[in-house]
Amino acid sequence: MIVTGLVGTYPIGGVAWDYLQYVQGFHALGCEVYYLEDTGQWLYDPAAGTFTADATAGAPALAGYLADPVPALAQRWAIRGPDGVLHGLDETALARACAGADLFLNLSGACWLREPYQAARVKAYVDTDPGYSQARIAAVDAGLADESTHFSV
């Protein structure tokens, strides 16, 4: 199974654990879990107190967050920076994991649905913040959304 989220994008407390609980839960149920993050967004660097296009700083933190509670996940993750550079799994391994997945769980709709990701048998979307999502949809419907919001919706 592939679980997506925003752990590397916002590597702080509640945001990280909002997504990691799914990874840990499915692992505890006996699933072979991979974590993927591909949002197209800049990533928050807590040490610098700002956002950056470079995922290099956040990738080790993400790996640690995953491996600390579940050591098997130390090698089962990928994060793509907004520059398109993939960290963690390489393109081939990520495509293979997606093709072998029974479920691609797109939490918050944060993950771009690139063609290799769509190879999973079942794709599911869990809206973890419905007020936010519905406001964005309403802005698009009303013609008030910027280009980024329109693309996202």
DRENPA-3360 file (N, C-alpha, C; in nm, 2 decimals, always signed):
BEGIN
1 = MIVTGLVG = +0.08/-0.12/+0.00/+0.00/+0.00/+0.00/+0.09/+0.12/+0.00 ~ +0.04/+0.23/-0.07/+0.11/+0.36/-0.07/+0.02/+0.45/+0.01 ~ +0.08/+0.52/+0.11/+0.02/+0.62/+0.19/+0.09/+0.76/+0.16 ~ +0.01/+0.86/+0.12/+0.07/+0.99/+0.09/+0.04/+1.09/+0.21 ~ +0.11/+1.20/+0.20/+0.08/+1.30/+0.31/+0.17/+1.42/+0.29 ~ +0.18/+1.49/+0.41/+0.25/+1.62/+0.41/+0.36/+1.63/+0.52 ~ +0.41/+1.51/+0.55/+0.51/+1.51/+0.66/+0.64/+1.59/+0.63 ~ +0.69/+1.57/+0.51/+0.81/+1.64/+0.47/+0.78/+1.79/+0.44;
9 = TYPIGGVA = +0.66/+1.82/+0.40/+0.63/+1.95/+0.36/+0.61/+2.04/+0.49 ~ +0.55/+1.98/+0.59/+0.53/+2.04/+0.72/+0.58/+1.95/+0.83 ~ +0.71/+1.93/+0.85/+0.76/+1.84/+0.95/+0.75/+1.88/+1.09 ~ +0.63/+1.91/+1.13/+0.61/+1.96/+1.27/+0.50/+1.88/+1.33 ~ +0.51/+1.85/+1.46/+0.41/+1.79/+1.55/+0.29/+1.73/+1.48 ~ +0.18/+1.79/+1.51/+0.05/+1.74/+1.47/+0.03/+1.71/+1.32 ~ +0.10/+1.80/+1.24/+0.09/+1.78/+1.09/+0.15/+1.64/+1.06 ~ +0.27/+1.62/+1.11/+0.34/+1.49/+1.08/+0.26/+1.37/+1.12;
17 = WDYLQYVQ = +0.22/+1.38/+1.25/+0.15/+1.26/+1.30/+0.01/+1.24/+1.24 ~ -0.05/+1.34/+1.19/-0.18/+1.33/+1.12/-0.17/+1.23/+1.01 ~ -0.05/+1.22/+0.94/-0.03/+1.13/+0.83/+0.04/+1.00/+0.87 ~ +0.13/+1.02/+0.97/+0.21/+0.90/+1.01/+0.12/+0.80/+1.08 ~ +0.01/+0.84/+1.14/-0.08/+0.74/+1.21/-0.13/+0.64/+1.11 ~ -0.15/+0.68/+0.98/-0.20/+0.59/+0.88/-0.09/+0.49/+0.84 ~ +0.03/+0.54/+0.83/+0.14/+0.45/+0.80/+0.16/+0.35/+0.91 ~ +0.16/+0.39/+1.03/+0.18/+0.30/+1.14/+0.06/+0.20/+1.16;
25 = GFHALGCE = -0.06/+0.25/+1.14/-0.18/+0.17/+1.16/-0.18/+0.06/+1.05 ~ -0.16/+0.09/+0.93/-0.16/-0.01/+0.82/-0.05/-0.11/+0.84 ~ +0.07/-0.06/+0.88/+0.18/-0.15/+0.91/+0.14/-0.25/+1.02 ~ +0.08/-0.20/+1.13/+0.04/-0.28/+1.24/-0.06/-0.39/+1.20 ~ -0.14/-0.35/+1.09/-0.24/-0.45/+1.04/-0.17/-0.56/+0.95 ~ -0.04/-0.54/+0.93/+0.03/-0.64/+0.85/+0.05/-0.60/+0.70 ~ +0.02/-0.48/+0.67/+0.04/-0.43/+0.53/+0.18/-0.39/+0.51 ~ +0.23/-0.41/+0.38/+0.36/-0.36/+0.34/+0.33/-0.22/+0.29;
33 = VYYLEDTG = +0.38/-0.12/+0.37/+0.34/+0.02/+0.35/+0.46/+0.10/+0.30 ~ +0.44/+0.18/+0.20/+0.53/+0.28/+0.15/+0.47/+0.42/+0.17 ~ +0.56/+0.51/+0.20/+0.51/+0.65/+0.22/+0.56/+0.73/+0.10 ~ +0.47/+0.81/+0.04/+0.51/+0.90/-0.07/+0.46/+1.04/-0.05 ~ +0.54/+1.13/-0.08/+0.50/+1.27/-0.08/+0.55/+1.34/-0.20 ~ +0.45/+1.40/-0.28/+0.47/+1.46/-0.40/+0.37/+1.57/-0.42 ~ +0.39/+1.69/-0.35/+0.29/+1.79/-0.35/+0.31/+1.90/-0.45 ~ +0.43/+1.92/-0.50/+0.47/+2.03/-0.58/+0.49/+2.16/-0.50;
41 = QWLYDPAA = +0.48/+2.15/-0.37/+0.49/+2.27/-0.29/+0.63/+2.28/-0.23 ~ +0.67/+2.40/-0.19/+0.79/+2.42/-0.11/+0.77/+2.36/+0.02 ~ +0.88/+2.32/+0.09/+0.88/+2.25/+0.21/+0.92/+2.34/+0.33 ~ +0.86/+2.33/+0.44/+0.89/+2.41/+0.56/+1.02/+2.35/+0.62 ~ +1.12/+2.44/+0.65/+1.24/+2.40/+0.72/+1.23/+2.46/+0.86 ~ +1.20/+2.38/+0.96/+1.18/+2.43/+1.10/+1.31/+2.50/+1.15 ~ +1.42/+2.44/+1.11/+1.55/+2.50/+1.17/+1.57/+2.64/+1.11 ~ +1.54/+2.66/+0.98/+1.56/+2.79/+0.92/+1.44/+2.88/+0.94;
49 = GTFTADAT = +1.32/+2.83/+0.98/+1.20/+2.90/+1.00/+1.14/+2.96/+0.88 ~ +1.16/+2.89/+0.76/+1.11/+2.94/+0.64/+1.09/+2.82/+0.54 ~ +1.03/+2.85/+0.43/+1.00/+2.75/+0.33/+1.12/+2.75/+0.23 ~ +1.14/+2.63/+0.17/+1.25/+2.61/+0.07/+1.20/+2.52/-0.04 ~ +1.26/+2.53/-0.15/+1.23/+2.44/-0.27/+1.32/+2.32/-0.26 ~ +1.41/+2.31/-0.17/+1.51/+2.20/-0.15/+1.46/+2.10/-0.05 ~ +1.43/+1.98/-0.10/+1.38/+1.88/-0.01/+1.50/+1.80/+0.06 ~ +1.62/+1.84/+0.03/+1.74/+1.77/+0.09/+1.73/+1.78/+0.24;
57 = AGAPALAG = +1.70/+1.89/+0.30/+1.70/+1.91/+0.45/+1.59/+1.83/+0.51 ~ +1.47/+1.82/+0.45/+1.36/+1.75/+0.51/+1.36/+1.60/+0.49 ~ +1.43/+1.55/+0.39/+1.43/+1.41/+0.36/+1.48/+1.33/+0.48 ~ +1.60/+1.36/+0.54/+1.64/+1.28/+0.65/+1.54/+1.28/+0.77 ~ +1.48/+1.40/+0.79/+1.38/+1.41/+0.90/+1.27/+1.31/+0.87 ~ +1.22/+1.31/+0.75/+1.11/+1.22/+0.71/+1.15/+1.08/+0.73 ~ +1.27/+1.04/+0.69/+1.32/+0.90/+0.70/+1.32/+0.87/+0.85 ~ +1.37/+0.96/+0.94/+1.37/+0.93/+1.08/+1.23/+0.92/+1.14;
65 = YLADPVPA = +1.14/+1.00/+1.10/+1.00/+0.99/+1.15/+0.94/+0.86/+1.12 ~ +0.97/+0.81/+1.00/+0.91/+0.68/+0.96/+0.98/+0.56/+1.02 ~ +1.12/+0.57/+1.03/+1.19/+0.45/+1.08/+1.19/+0.44/+1.23 ~ +1.17/+0.55/+1.30/+1.18/+0.55/+1.45/+1.07/+0.45/+1.50 ~ +0.95/+0.46/+1.47/+0.85/+0.37/+1.52/+0.84/+0.24/+1.45 ~ +0.88/+0.24/+1.32/+0.87/+0.12/+1.23/+1.00/+0.11/+1.15 ~ +1.10/+0.04/+1.20/+1.23/+0.03/+1.13/+1.22/-0.02/+0.99 ~ +1.12/-0.10/+0.96/+1.11/-0.16/+0.82/+1.08/-0.04/+0.72;
73 = LAQRWAIR = +1.03/+0.07/+0.77/+1.00/+0.18/+0.68/+1.12/+0.27/+0.64 ~ +1.24/+0.24/+0.70/+1.35/+0.32/+0.67/+1.39/+0.33/+0.52 ~ +1.35/+0.23/+0.45/+1.39/+0.23/+0.30/+1.26/+0.23/+0.22 ~ +1.14/+0.26/+0.28/+1.02/+0.26/+0.20/+0.95/+0.39/+0.19 ~ +1.02/+0.49/+0.14/+0.96/+0.62/+0.14/+1.02/+0.70/+0.02 ~ +0.95/+0.80/-0.03/+1.00/+0.89/-0.13/+0.93/+1.02/-0.11 ~ +1.01/+1.13/-0.13/+0.96/+1.26/-0.13/+1.02/+1.33/-0.26 ~ +0.93/+1.39/-0.33/+0.97/+1.47/-0.45/+0.96/+1.62/-0.42;
81 = GPDGVLHG = +1.07/+1.69/-0.43/+1.07/+1.83/-0.41/+1.00/+1.90/-0.53 ~ +0.97/+2.03/-0.51/+0.90/+2.10/-0.61/+0.99/+2.12/-0.74 ~ +1.12/+2.09/-0.73/+1.21/+2.10/-0.84/+1.20/+1.97/-0.92 ~ +1.12/+1.87/-0.87/+1.11/+1.74/-0.94/+1.21/+1.63/-0.89 ~ +1.31/+1.67/-0.81/+1.41/+1.58/-0.76/+1.34/+1.48/-0.66 ~ +1.36/+1.35/-0.68/+1.31/+1.25/-0.59/+1.41/+1.21/-0.49 ~ +1.38/+1.20/-0.37/+1.46/+1.16/-0.26/+1.40/+1.03/-0.20 ~ +1.49/+0.94/-0.15/+1.44/+0.82/-0.09/+1.45/+0.71/-0.21;
89 = LDETALAR = +1.33/+0.65/-0.23/+1.33/+0.55/-0.34/+1.36/+0.62/-0.47 ~ +1.42/+0.55/-0.57/+1.44/+0.61/-0.70/+1.31/+0.59/-0.78 ~ +1.31/+0.64/-0.90/+1.19/+0.64/-0.99/+1.15/+0.50/-1.01 ~ +1.24/+0.41/-1.04/+1.21/+0.27/-1.08/+1.15/+0.20/-0.96 ~ +1.21/+0.21/-0.84/+1.16/+0.14/-0.72/+1.02/+0.20/-0.68 ~ +1.00/+0.33/-0.70/+0.87/+0.39/-0.66/+0.76/+0.34/-0.76 ~ +0.79/+0.34/-0.89/+0.70/+0.29/-0.99/+0.66/+0.14/-0.96 ~ +0.76/+0.06/-0.92/+0.74/-0.08/-0.89/+0.65/-0.09/-0.76;
97 = ACAGADLF = +0.67/-0.01/-0.66/+0.59/-0.01/-0.54/+0.45/+0.03/-0.57 ~ +0.43/+0.13/-0.66/+0.29/+0.17/-0.69/+0.22/+0.06/-0.78 ~ +0.29/+0.00/-0.87/+0.23/-0.10/-0.95/+0.19/-0.23/-0.87 ~ +0.27/-0.25/-0.76/+0.23/-0.37/-0.68/+0.14/-0.34/-0.57 ~ +0.10/-0.21/-0.55/+0.01/-0.17/-0.44/-0.13/-0.21/-0.46 ~ -0.20/-0.26/-0.36/-0.34/-0.28/-0.37/-0.42/-0.15/-0.34 ~ -0.35/-0.06/-0.27/-0.42/+0.07/-0.24/-0.32/+0.18/-0.25 ~ -0.36/+0.29/-0.31/-0.29/+0.42/-0.31/-0.38/+0.51/-0.24;
105 = LNLSGACW = -0.34/+0.55/-0.11/-0.42/+0.63/-0.03/-0.37/+0.77/-0.03 ~ -0.45/+0.86/-0.10/-0.41/+1.00/-0.12/-0.47/+1.08/-0.01 ~ -0.40/+1.10/+0.11/-0.45/+1.17/+0.22/-0.45/+1.32/+0.19 ~ -0.55/+1.39/+0.22/-0.57/+1.53/+0.20/-0.56/+1.57/+0.05 ~ -0.56/+1.47/-0.04/-0.55/+1.50/-0.18/-0.42/+1.58/-0.21 ~ -0.32/+1.56/-0.12/-0.19/+1.64/-0.13/-0.10/+1.59/-0.24 ~ -0.11/+1.47/-0.28/-0.02/+1.41/-0.37/-0.07/+1.42/-0.52 ~ +0.02/+1.47/-0.60/-0.01/+1.47/-0.74/-0.03/+1.33/-0.79;
113 = LREPYQAA = -0.12/+1.31/-0.88/-0.15/+1.18/-0.93/-0.07/+1.15/-1.07 ~ +0.06/+1.14/-1.06/+0.14/+1.11/-1.17/+0.10/+0.97/-1.23 ~ +0.13/+0.95/-1.35/+0.10/+0.83/-1.42/+0.15/+0.70/-1.34 ~ +0.27/+0.70/-1.30/+0.32/+0.58/-1.23/+0.24/+0.55/-1.10 ~ +0.19/+0.65/-1.04/+0.12/+0.64/-0.91/-0.01/+0.57/-0.94 ~ -0.07/+0.59/-1.05/-0.20/+0.54/-1.08/-0.21/+0.39/-1.11 ~ -0.09/+0.33/-1.11/-0.08/+0.19/-1.13/-0.14/+0.10/-1.02 ~ -0.15/+0.16/-0.90/-0.21/+0.09/-0.79/-0.35/+0.04/-0.82;
121 = RVKAYVDT = -0.38/-0.08/-0.77/-0.51/-0.14/-0.80/-0.63/-0.05/-0.76 ~ -0.63/+0.01/-0.65/-0.74/+0.09/-0.60/-0.67/+0.23/-0.56 ~ -0.74/+0.34/-0.60/-0.70/+0.47/-0.56/-0.81/+0.53/-0.47 ~ -0.77/+0.58/-0.35/-0.87/+0.64/-0.26/-0.82/+0.77/-0.21 ~ -0.92/+0.86/-0.19/-0.89/+1.00/-0.14/-0.96/+1.01/+0.00 ~ -0.88/+1.06/+0.10/-0.94/+1.08/+0.23/-0.92/+1.23/+0.25 ~ -1.03/+1.31/+0.26/-1.02/+1.45/+0.29/-1.00/+1.47/+0.44 ~ -0.88/+1.50/+0.48/-0.85/+1.51/+0.62/-0.88/+1.65/+0.68;
129 = DPGYSQAR = -0.92/+1.75/+0.59/-0.95/+1.88/+0.63/-1.06/+1.94/+0.54 ~ -1.18/+1.88/+0.56/-1.29/+1.92/+0.47/-1.33/+2.06/+0.46 ~ -1.32/+2.14/+0.57/-1.36/+2.28/+0.56/-1.26/+2.35/+0.46 ~ -1.14/+2.32/+0.47/-1.04/+2.38/+0.38/-1.06/+2.34/+0.24 ~ -1.09/+2.22/+0.21/-1.11/+2.17/+0.08/-1.24/+2.22/+0.02 ~ -1.34/+2.23/+0.09/-1.47/+2.28/+0.04/-1.46/+2.43/+0.01 ~ -1.38/+2.50/+0.09/-1.37/+2.65/+0.06/-1.29/+2.67/-0.07 ~ -1.19/+2.58/-0.09/-1.12/+2.59/-0.22/-1.21/+2.56/-0.34;
137 = IAAVDAGL = -1.29/+2.46/-0.32/-1.38/+2.42/-0.43/-1.48/+2.53/-0.46 ~ -1.53/+2.59/-0.35/-1.63/+2.70/-0.36/-1.56/+2.82/-0.43 ~ -1.44/+2.85/-0.40/-1.37/+2.96/-0.47/-1.35/+2.94/-0.62 ~ -1.32/+2.81/-0.65/-1.32/+2.78/-0.80/-1.45/+2.79/-0.86 ~ -1.56/+2.74/-0.80/-1.69/+2.75/-0.85/-1.74/+2.89/-0.87 ~ -1.69/+2.98/-0.78/-1.73/+3.12/-0.78/-1.64/+3.21/-0.88 ~ -1.54/+3.14/-0.93/-1.45/+3.21/-1.02/-1.35/+3.31/-0.95 ~ -1.33/+3.28/-0.82/-1.24/+3.36/-0.74/-1.11/+3.30/-0.71;
145 = ADESTHFS = -1.08/+3.18/-0.76/-0.96/+3.11/-0.72/-0.84/+3.15/-0.81 ~ -0.72/+3.15/-0.75/-0.60/+3.18/-0.83/-0.57/+3.05/-0.91 ~ -0.47/+3.06/-0.99/-0.43/+2.95/-1.08/-0.39/+2.82/-1.00 ~ -0.32/+2.84/-0.89/-0.27/+2.72/-0.81/-0.39/+2.65/-0.75 ~ -0.49/+2.73/-0.69/-0.61/+2.67/-0.63/-0.69/+2.60/-0.74 ~ -0.70/+2.66/-0.85/-0.78/+2.60/-0.96/-0.72/+2.47/-1.00 ~ -0.59/+2.46/-1.02/-0.52/+2.34/-1.06/-0.54/+2.23/-0.95 ~ -0.53/+2.27/-0.82/-0.54/+2.18/-0.71/-0.68/+2.11/-0.71;
153 = V = -0.78/+2.20/-0.72/-0.92/+2.15/-0.72/-0.94/+2.06/-0.84;
% end
